[in-house]
């Protein structure tokens, strides 16, 4: 039993996921009570009731209740366990109770009759056999008019199919997701990240290189999207023509995101479509929101010297994600060199280039970094827009680690833009000056 503040996730997070992401300033933890029961063989139960955190306060105008059950069939059938097979079924339920609000249709005196209770259901099954694993998950949400969906009264739903395979030197992941009207907030009238009760994965590779992350994709929970992703990795064996002395690792990631196909919307109040419910076709595909092809090569030439190369072709629909800017088509090239001078001293250099005819045109980036494990790291970098603005975004930083303490001092200039993680994005304004960051892990 837990009483106080906690994080929880049911299934893939389609109807409930509370988590912390410091780089985005997100902490939507729950404050209340939770009970987990693991006393019955092969069965795990969870029940909770709480309010959700929103920045420094708690959203007491709504309450979140939930229950989750997961059954492991391999604990009951010895034949499955004997053949290295696991099979689980899961079911989750979430209820949100939210106080009513005075929300009027624009240009009228009509007040919306908002539901006080919103129900959400999630069903899933996972089957794993040795190197293979399959997941099928379906979620449904009752009427939940909100700022995100234009206060429509459509139900929401999400569907996920995922398959993976792995063995020594080889891994593959293929998955498909369809979501529609699945924005689920503890307060429907605000437009901000911290109010989300659930989380929908973005189905895009989480980039760590600066220019590859220049145009990050954010999940379009409302009205919805189709997402396709494939991730493949292969390790060429040592002492072969392509593997060399230390082996060679090749990674390929494919992401393709499109909107849903919507039929024509008929105005219901004058010439306004506000509050209407557009119809969709389940297998219909709409406008392209995002796609990328990402190829990475990791090669160790000698014990101290490692090279990483990456090429990425990207299409980013800036109008859909940010509300303006049209489509951006970019090609990105990255070279990353790491050299180990001693067991404790490592140097690293990055050179990156992004070329595009849209937005602010081309970018170049360079970084030099020296780390003294496990205490200190020194780095300098410069991101230069060699296209339209000709601006330099330089940064110098010193980071120190001691036990559970981490302190970073930096000076430089950062560009305005979106910082994303897991399909959730936050706008970061342009900054220039000193920055101090301190963290302590309990």
N, C-alpha and C positions, 0 to 999 in steps of 0.2 A: 504494500500500500504506500502511495505517495501522497502527501499533503503539502502543497506549496506550488513552486514553479517547476515546470517540466516540459520536455519536448516529446513529441509522439508522431508516428507515421503509420498509416494503415495502407498495406499493399504498396503500390507504386506512388501513392500520395494523391491520387485523383480526387479524393473527397476529404482527406485530412493529411496535412504535413506541417508541423511546426518545427522551425529550425533557426539557426543563427548563421548569418553570412556577414562577417565583419567588414569585408571590403565594400559591401553595398549598404551598410548601415541597417541591415534587416535583422530583427529579432522578434518573431511573432510567437513567442513562447506562450504556454497556457498556465494560468494560475487557478488552482482548484484542487480536485481530488482524483486519484487514479488507482484502480485495483487491477493487478495482473494475477491470474490463476494458472498454475502449471502443475496442478496436483493430479490431473487425469492423464494417463499415458496417451501420448500422441495428440493431445488437445491443449491449445493455449488460448486463453480468454483474456480480454482486456475491456474494461469499462471506465469511462471518465466523464467528468462534468467540470466546466471551467469557463473563465472569461479569457479573452485574448489580449496580449500586450500590443500596444500601438505606440512606438517610440518610447517616451518616458512615462506614459500613462497606461491605464487599462480600460478597455472598451466595456464598461459595465452596462451599456444599453442593450447588449446582446449576450446570450449565453450559448455555449457550445457543449453538446452532449454526444457521446459516441460509444460504440461497442464494436469489438472485433473478435472473430473466432477463426482459428486456423487448425485444420485437421490434417495429420500426417498419416497417410494410409500405410506407409512402409513400416510403421510401428505396430500395425495390426496384422499385416500379411508377410510372413517370413519369406515367401517366394520372392517378393520385390527386393527385400534386403539382400537375399542370397545372390541376386543377379545385379547388384550394384545399382538399383533403381529406387528413386525416391519420387513420391507423388503426393502433392499437398493440395488441399482445397481451402480457400479463404473466403470469408464474407464479412463485410463491414457496413455499419450504419452510422450516420451522423445526422443530428438534429440541431438546427440553429433557431433559437428564439430571439427575435429582434423587435424592439419597441417600434411603434408606428411613427412615421414622419409626415410632415405636410409637404408633399411634392406635387406641384401643379404642372399640367401640360403647358408648354410655352405658348403664350399668346391667348390663353383661356383662363377661366376660373375653375376648370375641372380638377378635382383632387383625386389622385390615384388611390385606389383601395389596395393597399399593400399587404401581402400575406405576412402574418406574424411568425409562422412556422415554415421553415424550409427543410425538406427531407432529402437525404442523399444516400445512395446504396451502391456498394461495390462488390462484385463477384469475381473470383480469379481462381486459376488452377495452374500449377507448375509441375511439369514432368521432366525428370532428369534421369538419364541412363548413361553411366560412364562419362564419355566426353561430350554428350549431347544434352541440351537443355531447351525446353519450350515453355513459354508463358503466354497465357491468354487471359485478358482482363477486360471487364466491362463495368462501366459506372453510369449512374443515372442521377439526375438532380431535378427536384420539382420546381415549380414556378418561383423565380427569384428575380423580379425586376430590379435593375441596378443601374448605376451610372455607366458601367461598362457596356451593357447591351442595349442602351437607350430606353431602359425601363419597359422592355417587352415581357410578355407573359409566357414565352415558350419554355418548355422543359429543356434541360441540358443533358448531354450524354457524351461518353468517351469510350473508345474501343482501342485495344492494344494487342498486337500479336508480335512476339519476339522469339527468335531462335538463335542459339549460339552453339559453337563447337570449338573445342580446344584440345590440343595435345602438345607434346614437346616440340617447340619450334613453330607452331601454327595455331592461329586463333581466328575465328570469324564470328561476326554478329550481324544479323539482319533483322530489322524491326519496322513495323508499320503502325502508325497511330492516326486515328481520326477523332477529333474533338469538336463539339458544337455547344456554344453557350455554356461553358463550364467555368466561367469566372465565379468564384465563391468567396465572398467577403463577409467578415463579421459585421461590417457596417456598409450598407449598400450605396450610400450617397457620397462617399469620398473616393477620390481617385489617387490612391497611394499604395505603394508596395506592402507596407506592414499589415494591412487589413486582410490579406489573403489567408483563408483557412486551408486551402489546398495548394497543390503545385502540379503543373503539367510540364514534363520534361521537354526540352527544346529540340531534341534529336539532331543537334549539331555538335561538332567536335569542340571541346573547351580549349581554346587557343591560349598559349602562354607567351607567344611572340607578339611584340607590340603592334606591328603593322598587320599581322594576321587577325588581331583582335580589334582593329580600327573600326570595322563595321560589324558589330556583334548582333546576332539575331535574338529577339525576345519573343517568347510564345504569345500567339494571338488567341487568348482564351475566349474572347468574344469578338466577332461572332463564331470563330472556330477555324480549323485548318486540317489539312492532310499533311502528315509528316512521314518521310521515308528515310531510312538511314542504313548504311552498310559500313562496317569497320572490319578491316582484314589486316593481319600481321603475319609475316613469315620470317623466320630466322634461317639464313643460309649457314650450313654447318661449317665448322672450322676445318681448315686444311682442304678446302675445295676451291675451285676456280673463282667463284663469286664470294665465298666466305672468307678466304684468306686465312691468316694465322689466328685471328681472334673472332671470326664470324662477322656476318653482316645482317642487319635487321631492316626490313622493308615494311612500311605501314601505308595503308590506303584507306581513306575515309571518304564516303560519299553521302551527302545530305541534300535532300530535295523537299522543299516545303511549298505547298500551294494552298490557296484559300478554298472555301466551299463554293459550290455552284448554287447561286441564289436566283430564284425566279423574280420577275418584276414585282415590286412592292406597290400596292395601291394605297394612296393617301386616305387617312381615316378622319383627320381633323383639318378641314380646309385643304391647303396644299401641303400639309406637313405629313411626313411618314414617321414622326416621333411616336414611339410606343407600338408600332406595328410589328407583325410577326412574319418575316419573309420565309417562304418555304424553300427547302433545300432537297436535293437528290443525294441519297447516301453515297453513291459512287461518282457523283459529279465533281469535277475539278474546276476550280476557279482560277483567279490570277496567280501568277508565280510570286511568292513572297521572298524566297531565298533559295539558293543552291550553292554548293561548293564541291570541288574535287581537290582533295588534299593528299599529296604524296610525300612521304618522309623517308629518308635514308640515313641510318645510323651506322657508322663505320669506325672501328678502332684500328688505327694504323700501327700503333705500338702501345706498350703498357701505359705510358703517360699521356699519349695523344689520341683524342677522340674527335671525330668530325660528324656533324649533323647537317643534312641539307633538306630543304623543304621547298616544294612548289605548290601553289594553291591558285585555282581558278574560282572566282567568286562572283555571284550576282546577288546584290542586296537591294531590296525594294525599300528605299528610304521613305517613300511616301506612306507605305503601310506601317512601318515600324515607328517612324518619328513624326509622320504627319506632313512631310514636305520633302522636296528634293529629287523626286523621280527615282529611276533605277540607276544603280552604280554597278558597272562591270569592271572587275579588277583582276590583275595577275600579280601574285606576290612571290618573291624569291627570298630565301633565307639561307645564310651560311653561319654555322655555329661551331666554334673551335674551342676545345677544352684541353688544357695541358696541366698535368699534375707534377709540380716541381719537387714535392716531397710528400710523405704521407699526410701532412697537415696543411700544406700550402698548394692551392689550386688557382690557376688563372683561366679566364674565359673571355672570348670575344665574339660579338655578334655583328653581322652586316646584313641589313634587310633593305629590300626595295619593293615598292608598290607602284604599279603603273595603271592609270585609268584616264579616260577622256572625260569623265563626269566629276561632279562635286568640285573639290579643290585640286584636282589633277594629281600629279605624282608626289610620292613621299620617299624619303631615305632615312635610314636609322642606323646608328652605330652605338655599341656598348663595349666597355672594358670593365672587367670585374676581377678582383683578387680576394680570395677567402682564406682565412687562417682558422681552420677547424679546431674546436667548435665555437670559438669566441668572437671573431671579428670578420667583417666583410666590407670592402671598399668598392665603390662602383661610380663610374661616370658614363653618361649617355647623352645623345642628342638625336631628337626627331626633327627632321627638316622637311618643310613643305617646299619642294623644289618645283611646284606647279604654279599656283596662283598667288599665294600669300607671301612666299619666300621667308616665312617665319621659322625661327629655331626654337625648339622646346628642349632645353638642356636641363640636366639634373645631375647633381653629385650627392652621394649618400654614404654614411658610415653606419653600420649596424653592429650592435654588440649583443651577445648572448651569454648569460650566466645562470646556470641551473634553470629555473622556471621563468626567468626575467628576459625580456627582449626590448631593447631600446634602439630606435632609429632616428638619426638626425640627418636632414637633407635640405638642400637649397636648390631651387630651380624654377622652371616654368612648365606648367602643364596645360594642355589644350582642353577646351570645353568639349564634352561628348558623353557618350553612354558607357557606363561600366556594367558588365553583365556577368552573371554566373548562374548556370542551370536554367537558362531561359528567362530569368528575372533580371531586369535592368533598372539602373538608377542614373539620372542625369547628374553629371559632375561639372560644375562651372570651371571656367579658366582661373588658374591661380598662379601667383608669382611671389616667391619669398621663401622663408624658412618653414620647415615642417618638423614637428616632433611627434613621434609615435612610441608609446610604451604599452606593453602587455605583460600580464602575469597569468600563468596557467596554474590553477589550483589542482 
